[in-house]
Amino acid sequence: MSRVDFGAKPIMVPQPVLIIATYDASGVPDAMNAAWGITTDFNEITISLGEHKTTDNLAINGAFTVSMATEEQVVACDYVGIVSAREVPDKFARAGFHATRSTFVNAPLIDELPMALECKVKSFEDGILIGEIVNVSADESVVTNGKIDMAKLRPIAFDPANNAYVAIGAKVADAFKDGAKLK
């Protein structure tokens, strides 16, 4: 096998495209696109963030939601990543998003994105946001047999090697089951 070197680059796939939603001090919803996030425990998410209107809002409310960007909403999800709410205060509405207040945290659920983690800020230091997941909610349209159905959700991933969004593919195996065949 012949290998090609690319140097030090953040190429780890899949990288979910996360849409973080918060309220500002006046209760206006905001959303931003973040690709540098991962669940770090059963009830914890960690996201690397720069300085944004969203980070201002996190300090005010101590809460946020994280939705998975979807194939259907890829344009709106990209838009909230390339436009700052500091410069375009109504970017949430311009993206075509509508908000419903979470009953678990003081943060908006984005109606157009059918699944969300509802989180409280545990800490935010040196650009690393750690949130406690207090609830996961999903629209019934993406639920099959009481579980979130990825084929219906149609989440996208960020491809850092090509600066692209890609669809997440079909199921290939059953986790914690198929490997047992090698025991």
N, C-alpha and C positions, 0 to 999 in steps of 0.2 A: 504494500500500500504506500502510495506517495502522498505526503502531506504538504499543505500550503500554509505558511505562516502569515498571520494578519496583525501581529503585535497585540498590545494590551487594549482590548475592546470589551465593552459590556455585552458580549453575545452569549446570552443564556435564554433558551427558549423552552416552553412558551413563556412570554411575559404578558400577563393579563393587562388589558387596558382598563385602568381603574378611573372611574369618574367620581371625584370627591365632591360632595355637596355640603354647604354650610349656609347659615343665615348670618347676615351682618347685624350691626347694632340696631338697625331700623327694621329688621325682620325680612329684608330683601334676600331672596335666595341667590346663591352663587354656585358655580360648578367649575371644576378644573380637571384636566386630564393628567393622569400620572401613570407611568409605566414601571416605576421602581418600587413595587410593593409585593409583599408576601405574607401569608398567614404564618405566624411564628409560634402559635399554640392553638389549642382548641377554641379559645375565646379571645384571641389576640391577633392583631394585624399590625405590621410595621411597614411604613412607607417613607421613602426618602423624598423630602420636599425642599425646594428653594424658598425664597421669599416671595409670597404671593398675597393677594387679597384674601385668599382662603386661609393662609396662616394667621392673618390678622383676625379673621372670624373665629378660628379655633381658640385663640386667646380670649375672645369675648364670651363664647358660648360653651367651650369645653366639650363640643359634640360635633359629629359629622356622620354622613352616610357614605358608603362606598358601593357604587353600582358597577356591574360588569358592562362595559361597552358592548354593543351588539352589531351584527351585520346591518340590520335595518337602520340603526342610528349612527352609523360610522361617520357621516358628514358632520352631524351635530357634535358628536364626541370629539372629532378632530378640531372643530371650531373652538370649543371651550378650552382646548389646549394651546391654541395659537393666538388667542385674544385675551388680554388682561382685563379683569373687571375694574381695575383702577383706571383704565382708559375708556372702557366701554361698560358703564355701570349696568346696562340692561342686557348683557351678553347672554344670560340665562334665557330670557325671553326671545332674544334674537336667534338662539339656537333652536327655538321651537319647543323648549322644555316647559313643563308645567309642574308645580310642586304641590305635594300633600305633606303636611306636617307629620313627622313620625310620632307615634304615641309613646315611644320608648326613650327618645333623646330629643334635644332641642335642635333638630336639623331637618332639612327637607328630604323627602323621597322624591325622586324624579319619576313622574308618571310614565314617561316614554321608555324608561329602562326597567324591565320587569323583575329584576332581582336586586336586593340591596342588603348590605351589612349595616346595621345601625350601631354606632359606636360612641363611646365616651373617651375623651382624651385621658390616657394614663400618664403620658409624658410627651414633651416635645422639646428636645434639646439637640443643638448642633445639626439641625435640619432633619432629624430622625423623629418621626411621629409614631408613637406607639398607642394604639387604641384598643380598648376593651370592647369586644363584640358582645352586645347585650341582646341582640335579636337579629335574625335573618328573616327577611320577608320576601315573598315572591308573588307575582300576579298569578292567578289561577291558570292563565293561558300557557304558562310554562311548567305546570305541574302535571305529572303523570303518576298515578298510583301513590299519591302522597309524597312524592319526591320531586325535586327540581330536575327537569329533563333538559340536559344540555343540547339535545337535538332541537328542542323547541326554543330554548333561550338563544342559541346561536351566538355565543360570545366570540369576541375577536381577540387576537394577541398582537403584540407589537413585535415586529421583526427588526431588531436593531442592526442587523447586517446589511439590510437593504432599505432602511427607513420606510417600512411599509406596514400595513395592517393585514393580517392573514386570518382566514377562517380556521377555527379549531375543528379538526376532523372527526370522523366517526369513531365509535367505541371499537377498541381492538382486543380487549380482554377484560376479565373480572379481577379487580384488585383484591389482594389477600386471599385469592382462591386459585387462580390458574398456576401460580408458581409452586403450589403444593404438589403438582404433578411430578416435580423433580425430587421430592423427598424420598 
